Amino acid sequence: MSKKTQNIDIEVNELKGKSVPTWEVVIPNKKAIGLIEKVDGRYRATTAKTSKILFAKSLESSINDLLSYFALHEK
């Protein structure tokens, strides 16, 4: 049985002052889903709740991976 499709509003905020380009993915007025860092040409996403690490080739793919992981495992 699959879950019902649901839209999730998010914000992607670039964090300044980090040694590598870093973005925070947040559900407005609720909580952070995770952080994305660009390391060695790849994007490394770390989930906020369980600290799982996901790798992707683009920022958009990394955001989608975080959202998918959140919807399936952390929601």
DOPA-47347 format. One record per residue (C-alpha): residue number from 1; z, x, y; residue in three letters. Coordinates in Angstrom, 2 decimals, always signed. Layout:
<rec NUM,<Z,X,Y>,"ALA">
...
END
This chain:
<rec 1,<+0.00,+0.00,+0.00>,"MET">
<rec 2,<-0.99,+1.50,+3.36>,"SER">
<rec 3,<+0.85,+1.25,+6.62>,"LYS">
<rec 4,<-0.43,-1.02,+9.36>,"LYS">
<rec 5,<-2.49,+0.80,+12.02>,"THR">
<rec 6,<-0.52,+1.25,+15.21>,"GLN">
<rec 7,<-1.28,+2.94,+18.55>,"ASN">
<rec 8,<+1.25,+5.49,+19.74>,"ILE">
<rec 9,<+1.28,+6.42,+23.44>,"ASP">
<rec 10,<+1.94,+10.11,+23.96>,"ILE">
<rec 11,<+2.14,+12.72,+26.70>,"GLU">
<rec 12,<+1.08,+16.33,+26.26>,"VAL">
<rec 13,<+2.90,+18.59,+28.72>,"ASN">
<rec 14,<+2.09,+22.27,+29.20>,"GLU">
<rec 15,<+5.24,+24.37,+29.32>,"LEU">
<rec 16,<+5.17,+27.18,+31.89>,"LYS">
<rec 17,<+6.93,+30.52,+31.60>,"GLY">
<rec 18,<+6.33,+31.02,+27.86>,"LYS">
<rec 19,<+4.87,+34.21,+26.37>,"SER">
<rec 20,<+2.08,+32.20,+24.68>,"VAL">
<rec 21,<+0.35,+28.98,+25.84>,"PRO">
<rec 22,<+2.69,+26.16,+24.78>,"THR">
<rec 23,<+2.50,+22.36,+24.92>,"TRP">
<rec 24,<+5.12,+19.70,+24.17>,"GLU">
<rec 25,<+3.98,+16.40,+22.62>,"VAL">
<rec 26,<+6.25,+13.53,+23.68>,"VAL">
<rec 27,<+6.46,+9.78,+23.20>,"ILE">
<rec 28,<+7.30,+8.62,+26.75>,"PRO">
<rec 29,<+10.87,+7.40,+27.23>,"ASN">
<rec 30,<+11.74,+8.13,+23.58>,"LYS">
<rec 31,<+11.57,+11.62,+22.13>,"LYS">
<rec 32,<+9.62,+14.82,+21.59>,"ALA">
<rec 33,<+7.40,+14.89,+18.52>,"ILE">
<rec 34,<+6.89,+18.65,+18.50>,"GLY">
<rec 35,<+5.65,+21.83,+20.14>,"LEU">
<rec 36,<+2.21,+23.40,+19.93>,"ILE">
<rec 37,<+1.69,+27.12,+20.56>,"GLU">
<rec 38,<-1.59,+29.03,+20.67>,"LYS">
<rec 39,<-1.04,+32.12,+18.52>,"VAL">
<rec 40,<-3.79,+34.53,+17.41>,"ASP">
<rec 41,<-6.57,+32.06,+18.26>,"GLY">
<rec 42,<-5.00,+29.23,+16.21>,"ARG">
<rec 43,<-2.75,+26.39,+17.26>,"TYR">
<rec 44,<+0.63,+26.25,+15.55>,"ARG">
<rec 45,<+2.39,+22.89,+15.74>,"ALA">
<rec 46,<+6.08,+22.68,+14.89>,"THR">
<rec 47,<+7.56,+19.24,+14.26>,"THR">
<rec 48,<+10.67,+18.43,+16.29>,"ALA">
<rec 49,<+12.75,+16.75,+13.61>,"LYS">
<rec 50,<+12.09,+18.80,+10.46>,"THR">
<rec 51,<+10.60,+22.03,+11.93>,"SER">
<rec 52,<+7.56,+21.85,+9.64>,"LYS">
<rec 53,<+4.70,+24.11,+10.75>,"ILE">
<rec 54,<+1.09,+22.88,+10.86>,"LEU">
<rec 55,<-1.93,+25.03,+11.80>,"PHE">
<rec 56,<-5.19,+23.86,+13.42>,"ALA">
<rec 57,<-8.29,+25.35,+15.05>,"LYS">
<rec 58,<-8.14,+23.27,+18.25>,"SER">
<rec 59,<-5.52,+21.72,+20.49>,"LEU">
<rec 60,<-6.87,+18.22,+19.82>,"GLU">
<rec 61,<-6.66,+18.73,+16.04>,"SER">
<rec 62,<-3.14,+20.05,+16.38>,"SER">
<rec 63,<-2.07,+16.99,+18.40>,"ILE">
<rec 64,<-3.64,+14.70,+15.78>,"ASN">
<rec 65,<-1.86,+16.59,+12.99>,"ASP">
<rec 66,<+1.50,+16.16,+14.75>,"LEU">
<rec 67,<+0.88,+12.44,+15.28>,"LEU">
<rec 68,<-0.14,+11.94,+11.66>,"SER">
<rec 69,<+2.89,+13.82,+10.38>,"TYR">
<rec 70,<+5.17,+11.84,+12.70>,"PHE">
<rec 71,<+3.70,+8.50,+11.64>,"ALA">
<rec 72,<+3.99,+9.29,+7.93>,"LEU">
<rec 73,<+7.26,+11.21,+7.69>,"HIS">
<rec 74,<+9.47,+10.96,+10.76>,"GLU">
<rec 75,<+9.05,+7.52,+12.23>,"LYS">
END
